[in-house]
Amino acid sequence: MSDTSKTEKQKMLAGELYLPINDAELVAESQRALRLLRLYNQTTETEQDKRIQTLRALFGAIGEKPQIVPPFHCDYGSHITIGDRFYMNYGGVILDCNKVHIGNDVLCAPYVQIYAAYHPTNPTVRLTGRELAAPIRIGNNVWIGGGAIICPGVTIGDNTTIGAGSVVTKDIPANVVAVGNPCRVLRSVDAPP
């Protein structure tokens, strides 16, 4: 039985099944994000002030000196919080159907994908068009290697390195190097390579 007292957006942010299709609020927020992303992705390397201004309009909150190399894509933008000196290289994707909190001094190599959104595994439920989302938290001073995928509901601790091509399906603690599919802790950041 579904809770009719909640809007689809409230269900989405609560991690409950929600129906984004034809929901006026979610469609309007998605269209707003698409417009801002089009503007952002058309900027040139000499338009840094315009890029930052567009990110401030797109994201829920941003820290000082963010750099996101176009092209960049997200669902809504308004559920994304980034700290100071965030850097994301080419082809970054953040599906922010739930809160995505990224700390200070986080570096993302090309084609990093951060997915708060997912679909039900039950095919009957999936055919209804309903979706799910779980929040993601990335700590301070994290480096995420090229092509890594951060899955819904994951937390990555401070000072951690995620290896290129990793698929992070579970929480990763602070101060480690983690790699693989699924991503596993390889060693402490202080241990010799």
QUIGI-V656148 format. One record per helix or strand of 3 or more residues. SS is the DSSP state (2 for helix, 1 for strand). FROM is the first residue (numbers start at 1). TO is the last residue. If there is no record, write none. Layout:
BEGIN
<<SS FROM TO> <SS FROM TO>>
END
This chain:
BEGIN
<<2 8 13> <2 24 41> <2 48 58> <1 72 74> <1 80 82> <1 92 95> <1 100 102> <1 113 115> <1 117 119> <2 123 126> <1 131 133> <1 136 138> <1 176 179> <1 184 188>>
END
